[in-house]
Amino acid sequence: MMLKSVTESFARVIHGLTVGHLTDHVIQRSKRMILDTLGVGFLGTSTEVFHKASEYSKIYNSNASSSVWGQSDLRLPPPYAAFMNGVAIHSMDFDDTWHPATHPSGAVLPVLTALSEALPSSQKFSGLDLLLAFNVGIEIQGRLMHFSKEASDIPKRFHPPSVVGTLGSAAAASKFLGLSMPECQEALAIAVSHAGAPMANAATQTKPLHMGNAAKHGMEAAFLAMLGLQGNKQVLDMHTGFGAFYANYSPKVLPNLESHTWLLGQQDVAFKRFPAHLATHWVADAAASVRKHLVTDRAPLPTDHIEKIVLRIPDVQYVNRPFPDSEHEARHSFQYVACATLLDGHVTVPSFHKSQISRPQVRELLSKVKLEHPGDNLPSFNTLYCEVSVTLSDGATFTECSDTFYGHWRKPLSQEDLREKFRANASSMLSCDRVERLIEIVDNLEDLGDCSVLTTLLKGPPPPEMASKSI
């Protein structure tokens, strides 16, 4: 049956996809995304923005409750648990990145762990149920972004997770909750009215809220659709609907389920090795190569002899921050990541601590940085490159270029390096035994009979006083 409505075709895909549609390739890629997202979520619970958001969320109470990852003493109504876990995931800008540009996992996974924990115990969910709903949420985001050429570029006007992520969250929740096809259609319509956040709040504590809101609002849209709330049934078809977010919106009816192919099977995601805007990872790669010309063995960088540093990068204004003052600004600064790499040889989680950002040597190097925007260096995560040139006071210039960094989809992290990243991140909150058990469960998620095994581990250890009582 051919459908004329784009919105209806999306609802049909959400409602109709089954575990039989999942391929081994897509399952393996999505399990890597799930493991990485859990790890950065655990690490993100240590941030100031997480603690501020959790104080706010504690005012809400409900008979149904779900865990905040790694916080055994904090249970919240499912939408707010999803909100908090979404905030944690994006609080350091350490989560996965896709092309067209968005962070796909953070809006979806928190919804599914919250729902699987809060729904009646008689309604048991398997690992395959979670993988299917997760991939439905990822797929819907990708399909929506393919309706606009603008979506292929690094964003300028709005933050994509707050837009496509909200609809991906609604789609994943709709699939997990077993909504009918008309209810899936309503959930998408409701979610569109929850979507959107301007890029002006990039590099601030508010940006992680975009991810938390996407998770929460998508779940709320599914709940409201279940209760019969109605929206515009053509919302994805219209320029005054979802098209309001894009200047060149051109929606198309999705293919029939019989010929369905997963976008994740065609386009992998990038996993970050340090917590900063993805475009800065090319800068770090090129700067590390230049440093090898300037430093031998463990000698310090000769900062006094550096005359100027030139970064040839795409024109991405919200990552152009010459003198960042906060961790969030530093994570969105081509200049800072270049200077930190030149000075230290690498960029890590502690590189964005205030004490590191404010070092005199860093400030001295920042004053020597100039940006150039070559005409062929377009702002796309699929095609951009970075060239770093360092000129010394004697006139010698050293230049290196990076067109693909380790962790990009063209040069993916090995499975062992992905696990090492997870271990480093999750061990901030969990015991070694629990970390290894989580790796094992996610590695074999398609064989897990009951997701409660996973959600129990995500809660984290009990508080000391509770642990002592249980002994």
Helices and strands as residue ranges (DSSP letters): H 6-16, G 19-21, H 24-44, H 48-57, E 66-68, E 71-76, H 78-90, H 109-118, H 127-145, G 150-152, G 160-162, H 164-177, H 181-192, G 199-201, H 207-226, G 242-245, G 257-259, H 263-266, H 279-294, G 303-305, E 306-312, G 317-319, H 327-331, H 334-344, G 349-352, H 354-357, H 360-366, E 369-372, E 386-392, E 397-402, H 415-426, H 432-443, G 445-447, H 452-458, H 464-470
